[in-house]
Every structure is written in structure tokens, then in C-alpha cells.
Amino acid sequence: MDLSQFPTIRVAACDLNGQMRGKRLPGSYGATLEDGSMRMPLSSLNVDLWGADIEDSPLVFDSGDADGVLLPTDRGPVPMPWLDNPSALVPMWMYREDGNPFNGDPRHALAAIDARFAAKGWQVMAATELEFTLVDDRGQALAHPPHPAHGRALAGEAILSVRQIDAFDAFFTDLYAGAAAMGIPAQAAISESGIGQFEINLNHQPLLRAADDAWLFKALVKGVARKHGVAATFMAKPFEDDAGNGLHVHFSVMDREGRNIFDNGGPEGTALLRHAVAGCIRAMPASTLVFAPHLNSYTRLVPGAHAPTGAAWAYENRTVAIRVPGGSPAARRIEHRTAGGDINPYLMLAVVTGAALEGIEAQMEAPAPISGNAYEVEGLPQLAADMASAIDAFAADEVIARIFPPRIIDNLCQTKRQEMARFGTIPPELHWQTYLEAV
């Protein structure tokens, strides 16, 4: 893409909360992005939801808030169809002055997991299912969106309703056109169980590309919604008495010959699949901070409310946290169903696939698969019940320490403690004003 054709461009890297941090530049700057002249403080990827520096952060106080070097990722520039004026976004990631990756960058954390698979001659293929809710945020309280035909607020659930999808046809037409322009492989869209809630599946891609697509798609959904007079949010729980937003990931692993290492020709899958499942189960409680990174996230994690809180697995069973879907053996894969829609895609995919690799390398043995309703099974290892517990578990777990570098672990814990303290000064009924578009 010739960036000089655009009056302005954006360059942005992903911070720990999944937000874009970067700059607006003249299009003529596009030719200079590869030379390392684009710089930002290393601490800019470790700010809280409001964009404030983390108190006592060593990135600020020990290093003098040193600059890092932003370089384009291999994702390449993409148009920004939600803006009124033509522009392009160039996804970037952060390096240190000496040319080494900055190990506080979430995308580098995922790249390190991807490299561990590549060292074995394997490639992870991943796909995400993203749920979001359209809302009316013009008042003092969040409200359900108006129906495009008559303007009255939506008042009822419409699970798998083609009529509701078609009511928002203009929005979805622009959304799919934007996804195509950005190279995001958007697939099926459905009306979900929440009021004004929808889900869109993205097609399987190599691991880093899948994370890039999810990150960019969240920005696209929010931007297109605004052009249609509503807001879109991936908050885990926009409304206390309605369904929450989840983000499921499906992944398989291919060898050098293009064979799926989880496929044994039958429905049960290989021993490698079961080792990967065991790793995911082992890491799940300590991974809660990644799956539920905000105070609002924990209002979704209620036992029996279609958000799995127990670390269990099964074949073709949607009540479990880890499902092995049926279908063709060649497509045998793991579906991880725990994360909320408010996650950072890079951290989420890193902890899921990193845990699977830990299970494979240690040849962990999975427990017996669950039969029946997993919500009724007692004694399962549980996700952390609140953010304070999640922070403590994430900071102390030995498997998490093998998946993420110390900088990511320390920064994320510091960030979440600071956010908890600030939210403590804000009335709970107003928390949505911070979360609405930030996540």
C-alpha cells in the first residue's frame, strides 16, 4: 500500500490492555517507518485504562522513561474505513535501542510462543469467535440500542434470529466491507442471546495473524458502529441482567508436512491433543487475569451462566471450558471457551497456546473428559473469583512464568492493581463509561 496517497496515517502498537498507542502522521512519513526513526517511551505500552503512567514503574523511574523504537509488523498497513477521511493504520511493535524486542510488548510475547512451536517444526492455526453488544450510550446509564426501523429500544433476546441480523443490515454490510478492505477474514455472523448482542467468527490463520485480525477487528466494529449512530462494546458484561460477551479461540497445530498433530483419524484425537488439553487445564486458574482482565469481567464469571469457571474438558460439549469439537478428524482442534470479549488478543492467545505447549512438552496427563453438564460437576479447579486473587495467582504461578517474560508479568500486575485502586474512587454504576470503548 502506497501510504503517500493518504493525507494522514496512524501508527500504533498494542498496550497491555489491548488499546492502540501511537501517533497520527502525514502520509509522506510512510516511507520512513522501516528506518527506526519512529519512537515512543517504552512505558507507553504499560499504562492503565485511562492512559496514566503506572506509579513506581521501573520503566519510568529506573530507566528514565527511555524511548523504544517502533517498527512495522509483518501485518502491513490497513485502511481505516470507519473514518470520514481516507487514512491507513500501520500496526507496529516495540524494540529496544539495541535492536532486541521489548519484552513488555504483548505481540512480542505471542511471537516468542510462536517461535517455540516453530522450533519443533510446528505451526499453530487459530481462529477467534468474537461477541460484542450494540448499545446506546447517550444517557447517564447504558441502554439497549434503538431498532433501525422504528427507533424504539430493543427489548428482547433474539438468539440466532435472522430477522434481527437483517434489521442491522446496513451496519453489517459496512462491517463486512471494512473487514474485506482490511484483509480480515470475517465469516458467519449470528444474533446472540443478549439484547443487541452479536457474534462474528474469523477464519483460521497463523497464530500472530489471528491475533492481529482480532485486535484490528475490535477497532473496526467500534468504528463502524459509531458511523451508524450506536456504540459497540466488547465489555464482558455490559448489562448486569443480560448475557456477557465472550471470545472463544479454536486452534490446531500443523507439522512440516501440513498434517494436524491432533488428528489420529478418529474422534478422540492424538495423545498430543490430550497433553495440550492437560496443559490448558493446569494453567487455567492462574491465567484468570488474562481471561478476565477488568473488574467488569468478574460479573460475567458466574457459575452456570454460560461462562465456564471450572477447569474441565470434554468432547462436543459446550458447558466445559475446553471443548474438542466433532467433525472431520483432519480438522481436530481445541476450543478454549473461557475468555471474555474484553481481553488483549495477544496475551490471550499466548497464554492458551503457551499452556498447550507446556502440556505437550511435559507430557501432562489430562483428567477424564466430562460427561453431561459441567456446571454441575463439583471439585473442579476454578478460575480466580476476583481480580485481587487473579493478580496474586498470575504473579506466583510457575507455568505462567514459563509462558511470559518477567516484564509482562510484573507490568500487568502493577497495571491491574493501579486500575483497581482508581475504580475504587468511581461509583460502580459509572464504571461502564471507562470500559465502553476502551476494551
C-alpha positions in Angstrom: 0.0 0.0 0.0 1.4 3.4 -1.0 1.0 5.4 2.2 1.8 8.7 0.4 -1.6 8.6 -1.1 -3.2 9.3 2.3 -3.2 12.8 3.8 -2.6 11.2 7.2 -1.7 7.8 8.6 -1.7 6.2 12.0 1.0 4.1 13.6 0.1 2.1 16.7 1.3 -0.7 18.9 -0.8 -2.7 21.3 -0.6 -2.0 25.0 -1.3 -4.4 27.9 -5.0 -3.6 27.8 -5.2 -4.2 24.1 -5.5 -0.4 23.3 -3.8 1.2 20.4 -0.9 3.5 21.4 0.7 5.5 18.7 0.7 8.6 16.5 -1.0 10.4 13.7 1.4 11.3 10.9 1.4 12.8 7.4 1.2 10.2 4.8 4.6 11.1 3.5 6.1 9.7 6.7 5.1 6.2 5.5 8.4 5.8 3.6 10.5 6.3 6.8 8.7 3.8 9.1 11.2 1.0 8.4 14.3 3.0 9.4 13.8 3.1 13.2 13.1 6.8 13.4 9.6 6.2 14.9 10.0 6.3 18.7 7.8 6.2 21.8 8.5 5.7 25.5 8.7 2.0 26.5 6.3 2.9 29.3 3.6 3.8 26.7 2.7 0.1 26.4 2.3 -0.2 30.2 -0.2 2.5 31.0 -3.6 2.0 32.7 -7.0 2.2 31.0 -7.1 5.9 31.3 -3.6 6.2 29.8 -1.9 7.2 33.0 1.7 6.0 33.8 2.0 3.2 36.4 3.1 4.6 39.7 6.6 3.4 40.7 7.0 1.7 37.4 10.7 0.8 36.8 10.1 1.6 33.1 9.7 5.2 34.2 11.7 5.7 37.3 14.6 3.3 36.9 15.2 3.8 33.2 14.4 7.5 33.0 11.4 6.7 30.8 13.6 5.6 27.9 12.3 5.5 24.4 11.7 2.4 22.4 11.8 2.0 18.6 8.6 1.3 16.8 8.9 -0.9 13.7 6.1 -2.1 11.4 4.9 -5.7 11.9 4.6 -8.1 9.1 0.8 -7.5 9.1 1.2 -4.5 6.9 -0.8 -1.3 6.6 -4.6 -1.4 6.5 -7.2 1.1 5.6 -9.4 2.7 8.4 -12.9 2.6 6.8 -14.6 3.9 9.9 -13.0 7.4 9.5 -14.6 10.1 7.3 -11.3 10.9 5.7 -9.1 8.4 3.9 -6.3 7.1 6.2 -4.3 3.9 6.9 -3.2 2.3 10.1 0.3 0.7 10.3 0.5 -1.9 13.1 3.8 -1.6 14.9 5.7 -3.3 17.7 8.3 -2.1 20.1 12.0 -2.8 20.1 14.8 -1.5 22.4 17.5 0.8 21.2 19.9 -2.2 20.8 17.6 -3.9 18.4 16.2 -6.5 20.8 12.5 -6.9 21.2 10.9 -5.0 24.1 9.7 -7.8 26.3 6.9 -5.7 27.7 5.2 -5.7 24.3 2.2 -8.2 24.1 2.8 -9.0 20.5 6.4 -10.0 21.2 5.2 -12.3 24.0 3.0 -14.1 21.5 5.8 -14.2 18.9 8.0 -16.0 21.5 5.4 -18.7 21.9 5.0 -19.0 18.1 8.8 -19.4 17.9 8.7 -22.2 20.4 6.3 -24.1 18.2 8.3 -23.3 15.1 11.4 -24.8 16.7 9.6 -28.1 16.7 8.6 -27.7 13.1 5.0 -26.9 14.0 2.7 -24.0 13.2 -0.4 -23.0 15.2 -3.5 -22.2 13.3 -6.1 -20.3 15.3 -9.5 -18.7 14.8 -11.5 -16.5 17.1 -15.2 -16.1 17.7 -15.9 -12.6 19.0 -19.1 -11.5 20.8 -20.0 -7.8 21.1 -23.0 -5.8 22.1 -24.5 -2.8 20.3 -25.6 -0.2 22.9 -27.0 3.4 23.3 -24.5 5.4 25.4 -26.1 8.8 25.1 -27.6 8.9 28.6 -26.3 8.6 32.1 -26.9 4.9 32.0 -26.1 2.4 29.3 -29.2 1.4 27.3 -30.1 -1.1 24.7 -29.7 0.2 21.1 -32.6 1.6 19.0 -34.1 -0.7 16.3 -33.0 0.8 13.0 -36.5 0.6 11.5 -38.6 2.3 14.2 -36.1 3.8 16.7 -37.5 2.1 19.8 -35.0 0.4 22.0 -34.6 -3.4 21.5 -36.5 -5.1 24.2 -35.9 -8.9 23.9 -33.4 -11.6 23.2 -33.2 -12.8 19.6 -30.8 -15.8 19.6 -30.0 -16.9 16.1 -32.6 -14.5 14.7 -32.1 -13.8 11.0 -34.7 -11.0 11.4 -32.5 -9.2 13.9 -29.4 -9.6 11.8 -31.3 -8.2 8.9 -32.6 -5.3 10.9 -29.0 -4.2 11.3 -28.2 -5.0 7.6 -26.6 -1.6 6.9 -24.2 -2.0 9.9 -23.2 -5.5 8.9 -22.8 -4.6 5.3 -20.4 -1.9 6.1 -18.7 -4.1 8.7 -18.0 -6.9 6.2 -16.9 -4.4 3.6 -14.5 -2.9 6.1 -13.2 -6.3 7.1 -12.5 -7.2 3.4 -10.7 -4.0 2.8 -8.5 -4.6 5.9 -7.8 -8.3 5.0 -9.7 -9.6 8.0 -11.4 -13.0 7.1 -14.8 -12.4 8.7 -17.1 -15.4 8.4 -20.5 -16.2 9.9 -22.4 -13.6 11.9 -25.2 -14.6 14.3 -27.6 -12.8 16.7 -26.6 -14.0 20.2 -28.6 -14.4 23.4 -28.1 -10.9 24.8 -30.2 -8.0 23.7 -28.4 -6.3 20.8 -25.6 -8.9 21.1 -23.9 -10.5 18.0 -21.1 -12.9 17.3 -18.8 -12.9 14.3 -16.3 -15.7 13.5 -12.9 -15.0 12.0 -11.3 -17.7 9.8 -8.3 -19.8 10.9 -4.9 -18.1 10.4 -1.3 -18.5 11.6 -1.1 -17.6 15.2 0.2 -14.0 15.0 -2.1 -13.2 12.1 -5.1 -14.5 14.1 -4.2 -12.1 17.0 -3.7 -9.2 14.6 -7.0 -9.9 13.0 -8.8 -10.0 16.3 -7.1 -6.7 17.5 -7.9 -4.9 14.3 -11.4 -6.3 14.1 -12.4 -4.9 17.5 -11.4 -1.5 16.3 -13.3 -1.9 13.1 -16.5 -3.0 15.0 -16.4 0.0 17.3 -15.7 2.5 14.5 -18.4 1.2 12.1 -20.9 1.2 15.0 -20.3 4.9 15.6 -20.9 5.6 11.9 -24.3 4.0 12.4 -25.3 6.0 15.4 -24.7 3.4 18.1 -21.8 2.2 20.2 -20.3 -1.3 20.1 -18.6 -2.8 23.2 -16.7 -5.9 24.0 -17.2 -5.4 27.7 -17.5 -8.8 29.4 -20.8 -7.8 31.0 -22.5 -4.6 29.5 -25.7 -5.2 31.4 -25.9 -6.9 34.8 -29.1 -8.9 34.0 -28.1 -9.9 30.4 -25.7 -12.2 28.7 -22.0 -11.3 28.7 -19.5 -11.1 25.8 -17.1 -14.0 25.4 -14.2 -14.6 23.0 -13.6 -18.3 22.1 -10.5 -19.5 20.3 -10.1 -22.6 18.2 -6.6 -23.9 17.4 -4.8 -26.8 15.9 -1.2 -27.4 15.2 0.3 -28.4 11.8 3.6 -30.2 11.3 6.1 -29.5 8.4 4.2 -31.8 6.1 0.9 -29.9 6.8 -0.5 -32.7 9.0 -2.6 -31.8 12.0 -0.8 -33.2 15.0 -4.1 -33.6 16.9 -5.6 -35.9 14.2 -5.4 -39.6 14.7 -8.1 -40.4 12.2 -10.8 -40.8 14.8 -12.9 -38.6 17.1 -10.7 -38.9 20.2 -7.6 -37.2 18.7 -3.9 -38.0 19.5 -2.0 -38.2 22.7 -0.6 -34.8 21.8 -4.1 -33.3 21.8 -4.7 -34.7 25.3 -1.3 -33.4 26.6 -2.2 -29.9 25.2 -5.6 -30.1 26.9 -3.9 -31.0 30.2 -1.6 -28.0 29.9 -4.6 -25.7 29.3 -6.3 -27.1 32.4 -3.2 -26.8 34.5 -2.7 -23.2 33.6 -6.3 -22.0 33.6 -6.8 -20.8 37.2 -3.6 -18.8 37.2 -4.5 -17.4 33.7 -7.6 -15.8 35.0 -6.1 -12.3 34.9 -5.6 -12.7 31.1 -9.1 -14.2 30.5 -10.8 -11.6 32.9 -8.6 -8.5 32.9 -11.1 -6.0 34.3 -13.3 -5.6 37.3 -16.3 -5.8 35.0 -15.0 -9.2 33.7 -15.9 -10.9 37.0 -19.6 -10.1 36.7 -19.6 -12.5 33.8 -17.8 -15.3 35.6 -20.8 -16.6 37.5 -21.2 -20.4 37.7 -23.9 -21.7 35.5 -24.1 -18.5 33.4 -22.6 -19.9 30.2 -19.1 -18.7 31.0 -17.1 -21.7 32.2 -15.4 -21.1 35.5 -14.2 -24.7 36.2 -11.1 -26.2 34.5 -12.6 -29.2 32.7 -12.8 -30.5 29.2 -15.0 -32.7 27.0 -15.7 -33.8 23.5 -18.5 -31.9 21.8 -19.8 -30.3 25.0 -20.4 -26.5 25.3 -20.7 -26.5 29.1 -16.9 -27.0 29.5 -14.1 -24.6 29.4 -12.1 -26.7 26.9 -14.1 -28.4 24.2 -12.9 -30.7 21.4 -15.4 -30.2 18.6 -16.6 -33.0 16.4 -16.4 -33.1 12.7 -13.7 -34.2 10.3 -10.6 -35.7 12.0 -8.4 -33.7 9.8 -9.8 -30.6 11.5 -9.4 -31.9 15.0 -8.8 -28.9 17.3 -9.2 -27.4 20.7 -11.8 -24.8 21.5 -10.9 -22.7 24.6 -14.1 -21.1 25.8 -13.1 -19.1 28.9 -12.0 -15.6 27.9 -14.2 -12.6 27.9 -14.6 -10.3 24.9 -12.6 -7.6 26.8 -9.3 -9.4 26.5 -6.0 -8.5 24.9 -5.9 -10.9 21.9 -2.1 -11.3 22.0 -1.9 -12.1 25.7 -5.0 -14.4 25.5 -3.6 -16.4 22.6 -0.1 -16.5 24.2 -1.4 -18.0 27.5 -3.7 -20.5 25.7 -1.2 -21.8 23.2 1.7 -21.5 25.6 -0.2 -23.6 28.2 -0.9 -26.2 25.5 2.8 -26.3 24.6 3.7 -26.7 28.2 1.4 -29.7 28.4 2.9 -31.3 25.3 6.5 -30.8 26.4 5.8 -32.2 29.9 3.5 -34.9 28.6 0.9 -33.9 31.1 -2.0 -36.3 31.5 -5.5 -34.8 31.1 -8.2 -35.9 33.5 -11.1 -37.9 32.1 -13.4 -35.8 29.9 -16.6 -34.5 31.5 -19.9 -36.1 30.6 -23.1 -34.1 30.9 -23.4 -30.6 32.4 -20.0 -29.4 33.6 -21.7 -26.6 35.6 -22.9 -29.3 38.0 -19.6 -31.0 38.5 -18.1 -30.4 41.9 -14.4 -30.3 42.8 -13.1 -28.7 39.6 -10.2 -26.3 39.7 -11.7 -22.9 39.5 -10.9 -19.5 37.9 -10.0 -16.8 40.4 -13.1 -15.3 41.9 -12.0 -11.7 41.8 -9.3 -9.5 40.3 -7.2 -9.3 43.5 -7.0 -13.1 43.7 -6.3 -13.3 39.9 -3.4 -10.9 40.2 -1.8 -12.9 43.1 -2.2 -16.2 41.2 -0.8 -14.8 37.9 2.2 -13.3 39.7 3.1 -16.6 41.6 2.5 -19.4 39.1 5.4 -21.3 37.7 3.7 -22.2 34.4 2.8 -18.5 33.8 6.5 -17.7 34.4 7.5 -20.1 31.6 4.9 -18.6 29.2 5.5 -14.9 29.8 8.7 -12.9 30.4 9.0 -11.3 33.8 8.4 -7.8 32.4 4.9 -8.7 31.1 4.0 -10.4 34.4 5.2 -7.5 36.6 3.8 -4.8 34.3 0.4 -6.4 34.0 0.1 -7.0 37.8 1.1 -3.4 38.5 -1.3 -2.1 36.0 -4.3 -4.0 37.3 -3.5 -3.0 40.9 -3.5 0.6 39.9 -6.8 0.3 38.0 -8.4 -1.5 40.9 -7.5 1.5 43.2 -8.8 4.1 40.8 -12.0 2.3 40.1 -12.5 2.2 43.9 -13.0 6.0 43.7 -15.6 5.8 40.9 -19.2 4.8 41.6 -19.8 1.3 40.2 -22.7 2.4 38.2 -20.3 4.7 36.2 -17.6 2.1 35.5 -19.1 1.5 32.1 -18.1 5.0 31.0 -14.4 3.9 31.2 -14.8 0.4 29.8 -17.3 1.1 27.0 -14.9 1.6 24.1 -11.5 1.0 25.9 -11.9 -2.7 25.9 
